[in-house]
């Protein structure tokens, strides 16, 4: 089992202020072995997760809804320690943002 499994609070996004990230509820990513979900601002999405066996990292593609419109994209997170993750979130043909997450206790 990978230590990244669980719910992670979004603590910072480069493109959107924290006030927007937490607009409807506190922004988060949640990971299982091979899937997950996320919520931030007016966006909600579902993940297809791939785990690296060489480094503490995961990559994902996602599909979701943002203010009733459908979107998709990809992302990546590296985990410098078991309680923190840093990565990138990409909207296909749209915005991108660096992201920091912290394990929810």
C-alpha positions in Angstrom: 0.0 0.0 0.0 1.3 3.5 -0.9 1.5 6.2 1.8 -0.2 8.7 -0.5 -3.6 6.9 -0.2 -6.1 9.1 1.6 -7.4 12.6 1.6 -5.1 15.6 1.0 -5.9 19.3 1.6 -4.9 21.7 -1.1 -2.8 24.3 0.7 -1.7 26.4 -2.3 -2.4 26.7 -6.0 -0.3 29.0 -8.2 -3.1 30.0 -10.5 -6.0 30.4 -8.1 -6.1 32.1 -4.7 -6.9 30.0 -1.6 -10.2 31.8 -1.2 -11.3 30.4 -4.6 -9.8 26.9 -3.9 -12.0 26.7 -0.8 -15.1 28.3 -2.4 -17.6 25.5 -2.0 -15.7 23.4 0.5 -12.1 23.1 1.5 -10.2 22.0 -1.6 -8.8 18.5 -1.7 -7.4 15.5 -3.6 -8.3 12.0 -2.5 -6.3 9.0 -3.8 -6.9 5.3 -3.7 -4.6 2.7 -5.4 -5.7 3.5 -8.9 -8.4 6.3 -8.8 -9.5 9.3 -6.8 -11.3 12.6 -6.9 -10.7 16.3 -6.3 -12.7 19.4 -5.5 -11.5 23.0 -5.6 -13.4 26.2 -6.4 -16.4 25.3 -8.6 -14.6 22.3 -10.1 -15.1 18.6 -9.2 -13.3 15.8 -10.9 -12.5 12.1 -10.9 -9.0 10.7 -11.3 -7.4 7.7 -13.1 -4.2 7.3 -11.1 -0.8 5.7 -12.1 1.8 5.1 -9.5 5.6 5.2 -10.0 7.4 2.2 -8.6 10.7 4.0 -8.7 10.1 7.3 -6.8 7.3 8.5 -4.5 5.2 10.0 -7.3 1.9 9.5 -9.0 0.5 10.7 -12.3 -3.2 11.0 -13.2 -5.6 11.9 -15.9 -8.9 13.4 -14.9 -12.4 14.3 -16.1 -14.8 16.6 -14.3 -17.2 19.5 -14.2 -16.5 23.1 -13.8 -19.6 25.3 -13.4 -21.7 22.8 -15.4 -19.2 22.5 -18.3 -17.2 19.3 -18.8 -13.4 19.4 -18.7 -10.5 17.0 -18.6 -6.7 17.1 -18.1 -3.8 15.5 -16.3 -1.5 16.0 -13.4 1.4 14.8 -11.4 2.4 14.8 -7.7 5.7 14.1 -6.1 5.9 13.4 -2.3 9.0 14.8 -0.7 7.8 13.3 2.6 4.8 11.2 3.7 2.7 14.3 4.7 3.3 16.7 1.8 2.9 16.6 -2.0 3.9 19.1 -4.7 2.9 18.9 -8.3 1.1 20.3 -11.4 -2.5 20.3 -12.4 -3.3 20.8 -16.1 -6.7 21.5 -17.8 -6.6 20.2 -21.4 -6.1 23.2 -23.7 -6.5 25.6 -20.8 -5.0 26.7 -17.5 -2.3 25.0 -15.5 -1.2 25.4 -11.9 1.5 24.3 -9.5 -0.2 22.7 -6.5 0.8 21.9 -2.9 -1.1 19.4 -0.8 -0.9 18.3 2.8 -2.2 15.1 4.3 -5.5 15.6 6.2 -5.5 14.2 9.7 
